[in-house]
Amino acid sequence: MDLKLIKPKEVANILMCSERTLEAWRREEKGPCYYKIEGKILYKLDDILSFIESSKVSAQ
């Protein structure tokens, strides 16, 4: 099993947003899926990539 979990700081860098934005998205139940393991917030890289892909807007 190749499960790549990353910290919010790394996710913020990938998405070019702040960690506070990620925190707000979690409160508002928006943004990418995440895991809460023993109080730590972690994201699966595949979920981040899916979130990016689902945010794509195509030009008409």
DRENMIKE-945502 format. One record per residue: x, y, z of N, C-alpha, C, CB in turn. Coordinates in pm, whole numbers, padded with zeros to 5 digits, always signed. Each point is the difference from the previous one (the first is absolute). Glycine has a CB too. Example, Ala and Ser with C-alpha at 12.3 -4.5 7.8 and 13.67 -1.06 7.14 Angstrom:
+01319 / -00569 / +00780 / -00089 / +00119 / +00000 / +00090 / +00120 / +00000 / -00189 / -00117 / +00125
+00154 / +00222 / -00197 / +00082 / +00119 / +00006 / -00077 / +00109 / +00073 / +00118 / -00063 / -00215
END
This chain:
+00085 / -00119 / +00000 / -00085 / +00119 / +00000 / +00089 / +00124 / +00000 / -00186 / -00123 / +00123
+00166 / +00207 / -00223 / +00081 / +00120 / -00013 / -00084 / +00123 / +00032 / +00144 / -00112 / -00175
-00160 / +00139 / +00304 / -00083 / +00110 / +00047 / +00089 / +00117 / +00037 / -00177 / -00159 / +00083
+00166 / +00268 / -00157 / +00083 / +00118 / +00024 / -00085 / +00105 / +00070 / +00144 / -00049 / -00203
-00120 / +00068 / +00334 / -00069 / +00101 / +00077 / +00091 / +00120 / +00019 / -00137 / -00176 / +00118
+00080 / +00295 / -00133 / +00081 / +00122 / +00012 / -00065 / +00097 / +00097 / +00084 / -00031 / -00234
-00002 / +00117 / +00290 / -00043 / +00097 / +00100 / -00063 / +00122 / -00066 / +00182 / -00080 / +00153
-00264 / +00153 / -00076 / -00066 / +00120 / -00055 / +00097 / +00101 / -00062 / -00175 / -00034 / +00171
+00292 / +00049 / -00115 / +00096 / +00096 / -00055 / +00037 / -00036 / -00144 / +00091 / +00042 / +00231
-00069 / -00170 / -00256 / +00033 / -00046 / -00134 / -00119 / +00017 / -00095 / +00163 / -00164 / +00097
-00282 / +00136 / -00046 / -00121 / +00016 / -00081 / -00020 / +00147 / -00037 / -00104 / -00201 / +00113
+00125 / +00290 / -00017 / -00013 / +00143 / -00026 / +00097 / +00043 / -00110 / -00070 / +00038 / +00239
+00190 / -00092 / -00237 / +00096 / +00032 / -00106 / -00048 / -00050 / -00136 / +00186 / -00010 / +00169
-00238 / -00111 / -00172 / -00049 / -00058 / -00126 / -00116 / +00082 / -00055 / +00073 / -00229 / +00076
-00167 / +00266 / +00011 / -00120 / +00072 / -00043 / +00020 / +00151 / -00007 / -00134 / -00182 / +00100
+00251 / +00228 / -00061 / +00032 / +00144 / +00000 / -00102 / +00079 / +00082 / +00107 / -00026 / -00227
-00130 / -00023 / +00348 / -00088 / +00069 / +00094 / +00067 / -00007 / +00138 / -00211 / -00058 / -00135
+00148 / +00119 / +00233 / +00058 / -00004 / +00134 / -00055 / -00120 / +00079 / +00025 / +00252 / -00003
+00045 / -00285 / +00109 / -00049 / -00106 / +00089 / -00131 / +00042 / +00065 / +00237 / -00075 / +00043
-00254 / +00204 / -00021 / -00125 / +00051 / +00059 / -00117 / -00020 / -00096 / +00130 / +00169 / +00132
-00104 / -00157 / -00262 / -00104 / -00027 / -00099 / -00043 / -00146 / +00008 / +00091 / +00181 / -00150
+00006 / -00271 / +00160 / -00032 / -00142 / +00015 / -00083 / -00024 / +00126 / +00213 / -00060 / -00122
-00176 / +00127 / +00229 / -00073 / -00012 / +00127 / -00145 / +00048 / -00017 / +00215 / +00033 / +00128
-00232 / +00079 / -00197 / -00135 / +00053 / -00024 / -00080 / -00097 / -00086 / +00087 / +00237 / +00017
-00024 / -00293 / -00119 / -00069 / -00097 / -00085 / -00046 / -00121 / +00081 / +00137 / +00076 / -00197
-00054 / -00122 / +00290 / -00040 / -00115 / +00084 / -00122 / +00036 / +00083 / +00238 / -00081 / +00008
-00239 / +00201 / +00051 / -00115 / +00044 / +00080 / -00126 / +00010 / -00085 / +00156 / +00127 / +00150
-00140 / -00078 / -00273 / -00114 / +00021 / -00090 / -00033 / -00126 / -00081 / +00063 / +00241 / -00014
+00011 / -00348 / +00039 / -00018 / -00127 / -00072 / +00014 / +00019 / -00151 / -00151 / -00080 / +00184
+00251 / +00159 / -00223 / +00036 / +00022 / -00139 / +00144 / -00050 / -00018 / -00158 / +00202 / -00024
+00207 / -00191 / -00096 / +00140 / -00034 / -00023 / +00023 / -00150 / -00009 / +00063 / +00207 / +00117
+00064 / -00247 / -00118 / +00033 / -00142 / -00015 / -00032 / -00081 / +00124 / +00179 / +00066 / -00158
-00202 / -00195 / +00138 / -00022 / -00092 / +00112 / +00126 / -00006 / +00085 / -00164 / -00137 / -00137
+00147 / +00106 / +00264 / +00114 / -00010 / +00091 / -00024 / -00108 / +00103 / +00052 / +00244 / -00034
+00054 / -00277 / +00105 / -00006 / -00098 / +00109 / +00039 / +00070 / +00129 / +00056 / -00193 / -00158
-00117 / +00152 / +00267 / +00039 / +00048 / +00132 / +00043 / -00122 / +00080 / -00161 / +00201 / -00007
+00292 / -00214 / +00023 / +00057 / -00117 / +00066 / +00070 / +00046 / +00127 / +00029 / -00122 / -00221
-00083 / +00080 / +00335 / +00054 / +00038 / +00130 / +00021 / +00151 / +00011 / +00109 / -00223 / +00015
-00208 / +00298 / -00064 / +00005 / +00146 / +00011 / +00078 / +00069 / -00110 / -00021 / -00032 / +00240
+00087 / -00044 / -00326 / +00077 / +00059 / -00110 / -00083 / -00002 / -00127 / +00217 / -00074 / +00106
-00212 / +00184 / -00178 / -00068 / +00011 / -00129 / +00098 / -00043 / -00109 / -00151 / +00188 / +00083
+00108 / -00282 / -00165 / +00082 / -00049 / -00111 / -00086 / -00013 / -00125 / +00152 / -00124 / +00160
-00088 / +00142 / -00272 / -00069 / -00010 / -00129 / +00067 / -00108 / -00083 / -00066 / +00244 / +00008
-00015 / -00313 / -00087 / +00053 / -00100 / -00093 / +00031 / +00072 / -00131 / -00132 / -00192 / +00110
+00251 / +00172 / -00163 / +00042 / +00068 / -00121 / -00098 / -00023 / -00114 / +00238 / -00023 / +00073
-00289 / -00098 / -00088 / -00097 / -00029 / -00106 / -00126 / +00085 / +00016 / +00089 / -00233 / -00015
-00132 / +00259 / +00139 / -00118 / +00084 / +00023 / +00027 / +00145 / -00041 / -00069 / -00151 / +00188
+00190 / +00198 / -00165 / +00037 / +00136 / -00039 / -00003 / +00012 / -00152 / +00144 / +00026 / +00207
-00087 / -00125 / -00275 / +00000 / +00002 / -00146 / -00142 / -00008 / -00055 / +00227 / -00108 / +00001
-00313 / +00029 / +00061 / -00140 / -00009 / -00042 / -00072 / +00132 / +00022 / +00000 / -00244 / +00054
+00029 / +00309 / +00058 / -00061 / +00130 / +00029 / +00041 / +00102 / -00106 / +00001 / -00053 / +00247
+00125 / +00053 / -00283 / +00047 / +00092 / -00105 / -00072 / -00028 / -00131 / +00225 / +00016 / +00112
-00232 / -00142 / -00148 / -00064 / -00039 / -00127 / -00149 / +00038 / +00001 / +00165 / -00190 / -00026
-00232 / +00172 / +00138 / -00143 / +00031 / +00008 / -00027 / +00150 / -00003 / -00034 / -00211 / +00130
+00137 / +00291 / -00108 / -00014 / +00145 / +00000 / +00025 / +00060 / -00138 / +00071 / +00001 / +00238
-00041 / -00087 / -00335 / +00034 / +00049 / -00133 / -00121 / +00064 / -00067 / +00175 / -00178 / -00020
-00151 / +00293 / -00042 / -00102 / +00070 / -00076 / +00048 / +00002 / -00145 / -00073 / +00144 / +00199
-00010 / -00198 / -00290 / +00044 / -00002 / -00139 / -00050 / +00123 / -00074 / +00000 / -00249 / +00004
+00085 / +00297 / -00092 / -00035 / +00116 / -00081 / -00104 / -00040 / -00103 / +00228 / +00100 / +00034
-00320 / -00014 / -00060 / -00108 / -00031 / -00095 / +00040 / +00038 / -00138 / -00169 / +00031 / +00176
END
